């Protein structure tokens, strides 16, 4: 997610009962372990985030 630090105002992880958690962007749920009944696959939350923000948002430029 550090590649998108320029478009993220805050990032908070709040866990629920029995390890359940949700990932929200602007109050929209993009991933819910409770709903799906499983953990996210590697890279899944980042992929969902990229889909949410759209293709016009470029990753944060890295210094060389």
Residue, then its C-alpha position, 0 to 999 in steps of 0.5 A: x500500500x505504500x505505493x499509494x500513500x499519496x492517495x490514502x489519508x489514513x489506514x486503520x485495521x480493526x479486527x472483530x470477533x474470531x479474527x474477522x476483519x473488513x477492508x474499507x475505502x471511503x466507507x466502501x467494503x472492498x474485502x470482508x473475511x467475515x462475509x467471504x469466510x476466508x483470508x485474502x489471497x496474497x495480493x488480493x486486497x491490493x488488487x481490489x484497492x487498485x480496482x477501486x481507485x481506478x487505472x488513472x491513479x499512478x503509483x507513488x513515484x520512487x526516488x532513484 
